Amino acid sequence: MSHTEQAINLYRNLAQECDIAMALVDVLLEEQACLVKLETKRLGELALQKEGMMLELEKRYLNNIQIAQSLGYEPTLDGIAHWVDELATDERRLQSTYATLRETLQQAHRLNTANGELVAEQLAGLQERISILTAAAVAEQQPGTANTYGPTGSLNSLSGSGLTPRAVIR
């Protein structure tokens, strides 16, 4: 395969990866909106889409690594960058497409991290609410124990314990 054909093929492959990465960013943004709104039904579908896209991107990356290595480049991101730089003399769009792909993947990584933090925050809040309600149920069944909520709904036993209630309801 000629140098020019390699450049065109790599450009096409990276352009397809850009499309997948941009679609992944869209899924992650939708996932974030569902997390904020607590729309759990849609989250399962989005998780499957996200997983499929991430697996496809990983497969393509490993294929690029293998091709780059077979051409004498290091089997790393730096090796692919050198490969892109060399082929860019025959296909000028190659460098900008590769840069777009890297930036889009970084954005996807940031969104995925933020979504994970949202999930962790919501789980922590949910766990705290469950603990408070469990303590209230135990207190109701065992009247001699400390109450979480008093008869008027006010906090009784938590006030002197150093604990502060957390109400993260979205």
Buried (B, 14 or more C-beta within 10 A) or exposed (E): EEEEEBBBBBBEBBBEBBEBBBBBBBBBBBBBEBBEEEEEEEBEEBEEBBEEBBEBBEEBBEEBBEBBBEEEBBBEEEBBBBBBEBBBEBBEBBBEBBEBBBEBBEBBEEBBEBBEEBEEEBEEBEEBBEEBEEBBEEBEEEEEEEBBBEEEEEBBBBEEEEBEEEEEEE
